[in-house]
Amino acid sequence: MTEPWLERWQTGKIGWHEAQGNSSLQKYWTASGKRVLVPLCGKTQDLIWLERQGNQVTGVELSEIAVKAFFDENEIEYSIIDGALTAYVAKEHSITIYCGDFFEFEEGPFDGYYDRGALIALPANMRQAYVKHTGTLLDVDATQMIICLEYDDSIATGPPFSVPAHEILAFWPDLERVDAFDDIENGPPKFREAGLGEMIEVVWQTEERGQ
């Protein structure tokens, strides 16, 4: 799993990246004053958006290329702190990105959790372990938002992978499905090239909807 992910960043094959951030996050997330965990964050603008809502934001990303690109492209100065995972700490923002394997990250607890690109990046046989580890990092009443994809994986397959509703609810029974819409036009080109006609982006959130 790690080598293909790193290779995608090295070759610039990052079709999942949303240059303007995720519209569903901006529509539905209302929580502030949270310590928010963002696994497999890449160089997403969502980190900046979450911070602007008054949150302390912590990303975890495997690729050093992605981490440095986030700070460089947004002209954010940072310091580096060595540890089990190297921490890149913004000097004038409440944003830190830890570079390394998420399964080795242990800097909890967090009372906020946002996942757009982590769960769907993992094949089915890794998702249970991911959810279990994530659970060790979160408060029991943490505000959560998970954005997933649902599509016909007999036509095309990930990453990003299709994660059906029954699997989400098996992992997090208290989540509420707050939105679902076809986003095939913004999906990686490989899916349209394979003949996939519909890719549903689904927004799952704790029932209080970030309050």
C-alpha positions as CSV (number, residue, x, y, z in Angstrom):
1,M,0.0,0.0,0.0
2,T,2.7,2.5,0.9
3,E,4.9,2.2,-2.2
4,P,2.1,2.9,-4.7
5,W,0.9,5.9,-2.6
6,L,4.4,7.3,-2.5
7,E,4.9,6.7,-6.3
8,R,1.7,8.6,-7.1
9,W,3.1,11.7,-5.3
10,Q,6.4,11.2,-7.0
11,T,4.9,11.1,-10.5
12,G,2.1,13.7,-9.8
13,K,-0.7,11.2,-10.3
14,I,-3.0,12.8,-7.7
15,G,-6.3,12.9,-9.4
16,W,-8.1,12.8,-6.0
17,H,-6.7,16.2,-5.0
18,E,-9.3,19.0,-4.9
19,A,-7.5,22.4,-5.5
20,Q,-10.3,24.4,-3.9
21,G,-11.0,22.0,-1.0
22,N,-14.1,19.8,-0.5
23,S,-17.5,21.5,-1.0
24,S,-19.3,19.1,1.3
25,L,-16.9,19.9,4.1
26,Q,-17.6,23.6,3.6
27,K,-21.4,23.0,3.5
28,Y,-21.9,20.7,6.4
29,W,-19.0,21.2,8.9
30,T,-19.9,23.8,11.6
31,A,-17.7,22.8,14.6
32,S,-15.1,25.1,16.0
33,G,-12.8,24.9,18.9
34,K,-12.0,21.3,18.1
35,R,-8.7,19.4,17.8
36,V,-9.3,17.9,14.4
37,L,-7.6,14.8,13.0
38,V,-7.2,14.5,9.2
39,P,-5.6,11.2,8.2
40,L,-3.9,10.8,4.8
41,C,-4.4,14.5,4.3
42,G,-2.1,15.0,1.3
43,K,-1.8,18.7,0.6
44,T,-5.5,19.4,0.9
45,Q,-6.9,22.9,1.3
46,D,-9.3,21.4,3.8
47,L,-6.7,21.8,6.5
48,I,-6.7,25.6,6.0
49,W,-10.5,25.8,5.8
50,L,-10.9,23.8,9.1
51,E,-8.4,26.1,10.8
52,R,-10.3,29.2,9.6
53,Q,-13.3,27.8,11.4
54,G,-11.4,28.1,14.7
55,N,-10.1,24.5,15.0
56,Q,-6.6,23.2,15.8
57,V,-5.8,20.9,12.8
58,T,-3.5,17.9,12.7
59,G,-2.9,16.0,9.5
60,V,-1.1,12.8,9.0
61,E,0.5,12.1,5.6
62,L,2.8,9.4,4.3
63,S,4.4,11.4,1.5
64,E,7.0,14.0,2.4
65,I,6.5,15.5,-1.0
66,A,2.8,16.1,-0.2
67,V,3.6,17.6,3.2
68,K,6.2,20.1,1.9
69,A,4.0,20.9,-1.1
70,F,1.2,21.9,1.3
71,F,3.4,24.4,3.2
72,D,5.2,25.7,0.1
73,E,2.2,26.2,-2.1
74,N,0.3,28.0,0.7
75,E,3.5,30.0,1.6
76,I,3.2,28.9,5.2
77,E,6.4,28.9,7.3
78,Y,7.0,25.8,9.5
79,S,9.4,24.2,11.9
80,I,10.3,20.5,11.9
81,I,10.2,18.4,15.1
82,D,11.7,14.9,15.0
83,G,9.8,12.1,16.7
84,A,8.3,8.7,15.9
85,L,6.7,10.6,13.0
86,T,8.3,13.9,11.9
87,A,6.1,16.9,12.7
88,Y,5.8,19.9,10.4
89,V,4.4,22.6,12.6
90,A,3.1,25.8,11.0
91,K,4.6,28.9,12.7
92,E,1.6,31.2,12.3
93,H,-1.3,28.8,11.9
94,S,-2.9,26.1,14.1
95,I,-1.9,23.4,11.6
96,T,0.6,20.5,12.1
97,I,1.2,17.7,9.7
98,Y,2.9,14.5,10.8
99,C,4.8,12.7,8.1
100,G,4.8,8.9,8.2
101,D,2.7,5.8,8.6
102,F,-0.7,6.6,10.1
103,F,-0.7,3.3,11.9
104,E,2.3,4.5,13.9
105,F,0.6,7.8,14.8
106,E,-0.3,8.0,18.5
107,E,-0.7,11.7,19.2
108,G,-4.4,11.6,20.4
109,P,-6.9,12.3,21.8
110,F,-8.8,14.3,19.2
111,D,-12.4,15.6,19.6
112,G,-12.8,16.2,15.8
113,Y,-12.2,13.8,12.9
114,Y,-12.5,14.6,9.2
115,D,-11.8,11.9,6.5
116,R,-12.2,12.5,2.8
117,G,-9.3,10.6,1.4
118,A,-8.2,8.0,3.9
119,L,-10.9,5.3,4.2
120,I,-11.5,5.3,0.4
121,A,-7.8,5.0,-0.3
122,L,-7.7,1.7,1.5
123,P,-8.7,-1.7,0.1
124,A,-11.4,-3.6,2.0
125,N,-8.9,-5.8,3.8
126,M,-7.2,-2.8,5.5
127,R,-10.2,-0.7,6.4
128,Q,-11.1,-2.5,9.7
129,A,-7.6,-2.0,11.0
130,Y,-7.7,1.7,10.0
131,V,-11.0,2.2,11.8
132,K,-9.8,0.4,14.9
133,H,-6.6,2.5,15.0
134,T,-8.5,5.7,14.4
135,G,-10.8,4.9,17.3
136,T,-7.9,4.8,19.7
137,L,-7.1,8.5,18.7
138,L,-10.6,9.9,19.2
139,D,-12.7,11.0,22.2
140,V,-15.9,8.9,22.5
141,D,-18.0,11.9,21.6
142,A,-15.8,13.4,18.8
143,T,-17.4,15.3,16.0
144,Q,-16.9,13.2,12.9
145,M,-17.3,13.7,9.1
146,I,-16.4,10.9,6.7
147,I,-16.8,11.5,3.0
148,C,-17.0,8.3,0.9
149,L,-17.7,7.2,-2.6
150,E,-20.2,4.6,-3.9
151,Y,-20.0,3.3,-7.4
152,D,-20.2,0.1,-9.4
153,D,-16.8,-1.5,-8.8
154,S,-17.5,-4.2,-11.3
155,I,-16.9,-1.5,-14.0
156,A,-13.9,0.2,-12.3
157,T,-12.1,-0.1,-9.1
158,G,-10.0,2.1,-6.9
159,P,-8.2,3.6,-5.3
160,P,-10.3,5.5,-4.4
161,F,-12.5,2.6,-3.5
162,S,-16.2,2.3,-3.2
163,V,-17.3,2.0,0.4
164,P,-21.0,1.0,0.8
165,A,-23.4,2.3,3.4
166,H,-23.6,-1.0,5.3
167,E,-19.8,-1.0,5.8
168,I,-19.8,2.6,7.1
169,L,-22.5,1.8,9.6
170,A,-20.8,-1.3,10.7
171,F,-17.8,0.8,11.5
172,W,-19.6,3.8,12.9
173,P,-23.3,3.0,13.8
174,D,-24.0,6.5,15.1
175,L,-23.2,8.3,11.8
176,E,-25.9,9.9,9.8
177,R,-26.0,10.1,6.0
178,V,-26.5,13.8,5.4
179,D,-25.9,14.1,1.6
180,A,-25.3,12.0,-1.5
181,F,-24.8,13.3,-5.1
182,D,-23.2,12.2,-8.3
183,D,-19.6,13.6,-8.6
184,I,-18.3,11.6,-11.5
185,E,-17.1,14.8,-13.3
186,N,-14.7,15.5,-10.4
187,G,-13.5,11.9,-10.0
188,P,-10.2,10.7,-11.3
189,P,-10.3,10.4,-15.1
190,K,-9.6,6.6,-15.0
191,F,-13.1,6.0,-13.9
192,R,-14.8,7.7,-16.8
193,E,-12.3,6.1,-19.2
194,A,-13.4,2.7,-17.8
195,G,-17.0,3.5,-18.7
196,L,-18.3,4.4,-15.2
197,G,-21.2,6.7,-15.6
198,E,-22.0,7.5,-11.9
199,M,-19.9,8.1,-8.8
200,I,-21.8,9.1,-5.7
201,E,-20.1,11.2,-3.1
202,V,-21.7,10.4,0.3
203,V,-21.4,12.6,3.4
204,W,-21.6,10.9,6.7
205,Q,-21.6,12.9,9.9
206,T,-22.3,12.6,13.6
207,E,-25.9,13.4,14.3
208,E,-25.2,16.8,15.8
209,R,-23.8,17.8,12.4
210,G,-20.7,19.4,13.9
211,Q,-22.4,21.4,16.6
